[in-house]
Amino acid sequence: MITKREFMAGAAAAGLASTLSPSWAQAQSVDLLKIFVPAAPGGGWDQTARAIENAMRGAKLIGGAQITNVPGAGGAVGLPQFLNQWKGQGNSLMVAGMVMVGSLIANKSPLSLSQVTPIARLTGEFQALVVPASSPFKTAQDFFAALKANPEKVPVAGGSAGGSDHILLGMIAKALGVPAPKVSYVAFAGGGPATAAILGSQVAAGVSGYGEFGEHIKSGKMRLLAISADKRQAGIDAPTLKEAGVDVELFNWRGVFAPPGVSEDQRKAMVALVEAMAKSKEWAALCEKNDWTPITLTGADYGKYIESETIRIRDILKDLGLA
């Protein structure tokens, strides 16, 4: 996490040092923050966008927010619009993450996140493997056995092709010795439709961030079989995939980007704004509520992370036959 001293230094570099008084949040307030979500309402990116709005409103960092959803292909449909129609808009942010990196590669898109302006990585989330409450799969081992025996008859719902959900299922299959092309992965444009398919028993299982399934798990409508964490998580009654016998772990991340064409002052101001939100009690409360782990990384360091992550994910997708 960035210390207050580091934040003050960054803000000063951005010409914002005068705002760092007890009322710095109000002084740095943005009248209208425009948030672009290249996914359908109800999914993880949409949840993140609405959490950003709520945290910034609560911390009085913004006067209001306008959220625009453009779903399709893990962000590959929305990204061109953000690049072209939102260019140079300094009060705008796009929510994206690991899913978009994988989707752009899997869809062989000519575009990449190198074309937008990195602002901040915000959260990380372990994935959850769930089944409908009526499923015959009582444990992760039951699911693994069925997947290994006949993968084509075990459809699994998740986000867009090439995203973190797809990557995790491919990693599980590979660990079980199942050829990735044989896995029946049912891709949805957003978390809402995928959740509906799982609840309606239209698929055998589902993979997504725990936060997207949490309320349904707690209500008993879904059964949580395992999580992709490196260790058991407090308050989550489920083994890790490793505990369940599959040597796999995966960490999904989400962050925000400004459009291309913003000035350096606009970029620095937006980094300072998001850093301020990340330090707020409002954001901390929302992360806890949604079971998100804050992993704030901003500016140039975030840009370097995106570069290395793109290389890593491309290699994983090639190994799994997804790219």
Order of alpha helices (4+ residues) and beta strands (2+ residues): alpha-alpha-beta-alpha-beta-alpha-beta-alpha-beta-alpha-beta-alpha-beta-alpha-beta-alpha-beta-beta-alpha-alpha-beta-alpha
